Amino acid sequence: MTKTYRLASITGALLGFSLALAGHAAQAAPGISVEASISKPAFTVIDLTPNDDYSAAYTLMPIFSRARSDIITPAISVGKELYAKHGEFEPITATVTHATSTAASSAAQAGELGSRIEVLDAGTSAYGYVLQTMDVRITAHTQLVFTGYSTLSISDARQYGAGTFTGQASTFLSFSGREPAIAGFGMMQGFGTSGDSGVRTQPFSLTVYNNSDQDMSTHLLMTVLTTAAYQAPSPVPEPAAYAMFGLGALMVGAMARRQRRRAQA
């Protein structure tokens, strides 16, 4: 009876330990999330000649809004792409999911763009981007200032080792054919070895002048881009697997001893 009690105690302890390790491994499941957005857009009009008969003003006409999301695995590729109606600020959202990975890209009103991807499955990559172009008509003797915020975010996946994860987030804004353009605001995380992580928010300001006596037209271009990849890791057993293996070996040994004792009785 005493030996049976000790064996049961050891078996129960190992089982509880293995389950605890398995639960911890599940909570710490590796993954990477990447996000890029343009938000809080605002247009400010300045009258360059307030004492004349010209009135400072502008109008916006949507030309093109496109949102796309993709998830790619060795076995399957899923994607979704949506376009807004020409001449309308129609909200669009392209969302795709596969297993536990998600990619979602959206465009709302003028300058409200966003893309977010989360990759939690080994061997999976994801992409998301949004493009928006608007025709901007500006009256004579008018300065137009376009302001807002660009936010980028990449979770720190370098802790899981080199060659496992990569992520990229970036935004781009410009008035066509005019300077300055907001370009190159981006974050990049390499395959576990170098790069950025965390959240960055940067205000932007784009200005266009119409010093002529005639109305003018220009295009406002905006893009957000996100990418992420999770390379399939090497098949290294988890601590919980070792614990379960030890538990199984102990139980097999106990059963073998019990069989030998019965055979000798």
C-alpha positions as CSV (number, residue, x, y, z in Angstrom):
1,M,0.0,0.0,0.0
2,T,2.8,2.4,0.8
3,K,4.6,1.8,-2.5
4,T,1.4,2.3,-4.4
5,Y,0.7,5.6,-2.6
6,R,4.2,6.9,-3.4
7,L,3.9,6.0,-7.1
8,A,0.5,7.7,-7.3
9,S,1.9,10.8,-5.6
10,I,4.9,11.0,-8.0
11,T,2.6,10.4,-11.0
12,G,0.2,13.1,-9.9
13,A,3.0,15.6,-9.3
14,L,4.5,15.0,-12.7
15,L,1.1,15.2,-14.4
16,G,0.4,18.6,-12.7
17,F,3.9,19.9,-13.6
18,S,3.5,18.9,-17.3
19,L,0.0,20.5,-17.5
20,A,1.4,23.7,-15.9
21,L,4.2,23.8,-18.5
22,A,1.8,23.2,-21.3
23,G,-0.5,26.0,-20.1
24,H,2.5,28.3,-19.8
25,A,3.6,27.4,-23.4
26,A,0.1,28.1,-24.7
27,Q,0.1,31.5,-23.0
28,A,3.5,32.4,-24.5
29,A,2.6,31.2,-28.0
30,P,4.9,33.2,-30.4
31,G,3.4,35.6,-32.9
32,I,3.9,39.1,-34.5
33,S,1.5,41.9,-35.0
34,V,2.1,44.9,-37.4
35,E,-0.1,48.0,-37.8
36,A,0.1,51.2,-39.8
37,S,-2.5,54.1,-40.0
38,I,-3.1,57.6,-41.0
39,S,-5.6,59.4,-38.7
40,K,-7.1,62.7,-37.6
41,P,-6.8,64.3,-41.1
42,A,-7.6,68.1,-41.3
43,F,-7.4,70.7,-44.0
44,T,-6.6,74.3,-43.2
45,V,-7.2,77.2,-45.7
46,I,-5.1,80.3,-45.6
47,D,-6.0,83.4,-47.8
48,L,-2.7,84.6,-49.3
49,T,-4.3,88.0,-50.3
50,P,-7.0,88.7,-47.8
51,N,-7.5,92.3,-49.1
52,D,-8.5,91.4,-52.6
53,D,-11.7,89.9,-54.1
54,Y,-10.4,86.3,-54.2
55,S,-12.0,83.9,-51.7
56,A,-9.8,81.2,-50.3
57,A,-11.4,77.7,-50.6
58,Y,-10.9,74.1,-51.7
59,T,-12.9,71.1,-52.7
60,L,-12.1,67.4,-52.5
61,M,-13.1,64.7,-55.1
62,P,-12.3,61.0,-54.3
63,I,-10.7,59.4,-57.3
64,F,-9.5,56.0,-56.0
65,S,-9.7,54.1,-52.8
66,R,-8.4,50.5,-52.6
67,A,-8.0,48.2,-49.6
68,R,-6.4,44.7,-49.8
69,S,-5.4,42.0,-47.4
70,D,-3.7,38.6,-48.0
71,I,-2.6,35.6,-46.0
72,I,-0.3,33.1,-47.6
73,T,0.7,29.6,-46.4
74,P,2.5,26.7,-48.1
75,A,-0.9,25.1,-48.5
76,I,-3.3,27.9,-49.2
77,S,-3.5,31.6,-50.1
78,V,-6.5,33.8,-49.2
79,G,-7.0,37.4,-50.2
80,K,-9.6,40.1,-50.4
81,E,-9.6,43.4,-52.3
82,L,-12.3,46.2,-52.2
83,Y,-12.7,49.4,-54.1
84,A,-14.7,52.5,-53.1
85,K,-17.1,54.0,-55.6
86,H,-15.6,56.7,-57.8
87,G,-16.5,60.2,-56.4
88,E,-17.6,58.9,-53.0
89,F,-15.9,58.5,-49.6
90,E,-17.3,55.1,-49.2
91,P,-15.9,53.2,-46.1
92,I,-14.3,49.9,-47.2
93,T,-12.7,47.1,-45.1
94,A,-11.0,44.0,-46.5
95,T,-10.5,41.4,-43.8
96,V,-9.2,37.8,-44.2
97,T,-8.5,35.1,-41.6
98,H,-6.8,31.7,-41.8
99,A,-6.3,29.6,-38.7
100,T,-5.4,32.1,-36.0
101,S,-3.8,34.7,-38.3
102,T,-5.7,37.9,-39.5
103,A,-5.2,40.7,-41.9
104,A,-7.5,43.7,-42.1
105,S,-7.2,46.9,-44.2
106,S,-9.6,49.8,-44.3
107,A,-10.3,53.3,-45.8
108,A,-12.9,55.6,-44.3
109,Q,-13.2,59.4,-44.9
110,A,-10.5,61.4,-46.6
111,G,-7.2,60.4,-45.0
112,E,-8.5,57.8,-42.6
113,L,-6.6,54.7,-43.6
114,G,-5.4,51.7,-41.6
115,S,-4.0,48.2,-42.0
116,R,-3.4,45.7,-39.2
117,I,-2.1,42.1,-39.5
118,E,-1.5,39.4,-36.9
119,V,0.4,36.3,-37.7
120,L,0.3,33.5,-35.1
121,D,0.7,30.4,-37.3
122,A,4.1,29.0,-38.3
123,G,4.9,29.1,-42.1
124,T,2.5,32.0,-42.6
125,S,3.0,35.4,-44.1
126,A,0.5,38.3,-44.4
127,Y,0.2,41.6,-46.3
128,G,-2.1,44.6,-46.1
129,Y,-2.2,47.9,-47.8
130,V,-4.5,50.8,-48.5
131,L,-4.3,53.3,-51.4
132,Q,-6.3,56.5,-51.6
133,T,-6.1,59.3,-54.2
134,M,-8.1,62.5,-54.2
135,D,-8.4,65.4,-56.6
136,V,-7.9,68.7,-54.7
137,R,-9.2,71.9,-56.3
138,I,-7.8,75.1,-54.8
139,T,-9.0,78.6,-55.5
140,A,-6.7,81.4,-56.5
141,H,-4.4,83.0,-53.9
142,T,-4.9,80.1,-51.5
143,Q,-2.6,78.1,-49.3
144,L,-3.9,74.7,-48.3
145,V,-2.4,72.7,-45.3
146,F,-3.1,69.1,-44.8
147,T,-2.3,67.7,-41.3
148,G,-2.8,64.5,-39.4
149,Y,-1.0,61.7,-37.7
150,S,0.9,58.6,-38.9
151,T,1.1,55.7,-36.4
152,L,3.2,52.6,-36.8
153,S,3.4,49.6,-34.5
154,I,5.4,46.3,-34.5
155,S,5.3,43.8,-31.6
156,D,8.7,42.7,-30.4
157,A,9.1,39.1,-31.8
158,R,12.9,39.0,-31.6
159,Q,12.7,37.2,-28.3
160,Y,11.7,34.1,-30.2
161,G,15.1,33.8,-31.9
162,A,16.8,34.7,-35.1
163,G,15.3,33.6,-38.4
164,T,11.7,33.4,-37.0
165,F,9.8,36.6,-37.6
166,T,9.9,39.7,-39.8
167,G,7.6,42.7,-39.9
168,Q,7.3,46.0,-41.7
169,A,5.0,49.0,-41.4
170,S,5.1,52.3,-43.4
171,T,3.1,55.3,-44.6
172,F,3.5,57.6,-47.5
173,L,1.8,61.0,-48.3
174,S,2.3,63.6,-50.9
175,F,0.7,66.2,-53.2
176,S,1.5,65.0,-56.7
177,G,4.5,66.7,-58.2
178,R,5.1,68.9,-55.2
179,E,7.4,69.0,-52.2
180,P,7.8,68.2,-49.5
181,A,6.4,64.7,-49.4
182,I,6.1,62.6,-46.3
183,A,8.0,59.5,-47.3
184,G,10.1,57.0,-45.6
185,F,8.3,57.0,-42.2
186,G,8.5,53.3,-41.5
187,M,9.5,50.6,-39.1
188,M,11.2,47.3,-39.9
189,Q,11.9,44.2,-37.8
190,G,14.3,41.7,-39.3
191,F,14.3,38.0,-38.8
192,G,14.8,38.2,-35.0
193,T,18.2,39.9,-35.2
194,S,17.6,43.6,-35.6
195,G,15.0,46.3,-36.2
196,D,12.3,48.3,-34.5
197,S,9.4,47.4,-32.2
198,G,6.9,49.3,-30.2
199,V,4.5,52.1,-31.3
200,R,5.5,55.4,-33.0
201,T,3.2,58.3,-33.8
202,Q,4.4,61.2,-35.9
203,P,2.4,64.3,-36.9
204,F,2.7,65.4,-40.5
205,S,2.0,68.6,-42.4
206,L,1.8,69.0,-46.2
207,T,1.3,72.4,-47.8
208,V,0.4,73.4,-51.3
209,Y,0.2,77.0,-52.6
210,N,-1.8,78.5,-55.4
211,N,-0.3,81.9,-56.0
212,S,-2.0,82.3,-59.4
213,D,-5.1,84.1,-60.4
214,Q,-6.8,80.9,-61.5
215,D,-8.1,77.9,-59.7
216,M,-5.7,75.0,-59.7
217,S,-5.9,71.2,-59.2
218,T,-3.6,68.7,-57.7
219,H,-3.7,65.1,-56.4
220,L,-3.3,64.0,-52.8
221,L,-1.8,60.5,-52.6
222,M,-1.8,58.4,-49.4
223,T,-0.6,54.8,-48.7
224,V,-0.3,52.6,-45.7
225,L,1.5,49.2,-45.9
226,T,2.0,46.3,-43.5
227,T,3.8,43.0,-43.9
228,A,4.7,40.1,-41.6
229,A,6.1,36.6,-41.8
230,Y,6.5,33.7,-39.3
231,Q,9.0,31.1,-40.5
232,A,8.4,27.5,-39.5
233,P,10.6,26.8,-36.4
234,S,12.8,23.7,-36.0
235,P,11.0,20.8,-34.4
236,V,12.5,21.3,-30.9
237,P,10.4,19.6,-28.2
238,E,8.7,21.9,-25.6
239,P,9.5,21.5,-21.9
240,A,6.0,20.1,-21.5
241,A,6.8,17.4,-24.0
242,Y,9.8,16.3,-22.0
243,A,7.7,16.2,-18.8
244,M,5.0,14.1,-20.5
245,F,7.7,11.8,-21.9
246,G,9.2,11.3,-18.4
247,L,5.7,10.6,-17.0
248,G,5.0,8.0,-19.7
249,A,8.4,6.3,-19.0
250,L,7.7,6.2,-15.3
251,M,4.3,4.7,-15.8
252,V,5.6,2.1,-18.2
253,G,8.3,1.1,-15.7
254,A,5.8,0.8,-12.9
255,M,3.6,-1.4,-15.0
256,A,6.6,-3.6,-15.9
257,R,7.6,-4.1,-12.3
258,R,4.0,-4.9,-11.3
259,Q,3.8,-7.5,-14.1
260,R,7.1,-9.1,-12.9
261,R,5.9,-9.3,-9.3
262,R,2.7,-10.9,-10.4
263,A,4.6,-13.4,-12.4
264,Q,6.9,-14.3,-9.5
265,A,3.9,-14.6,-7.0
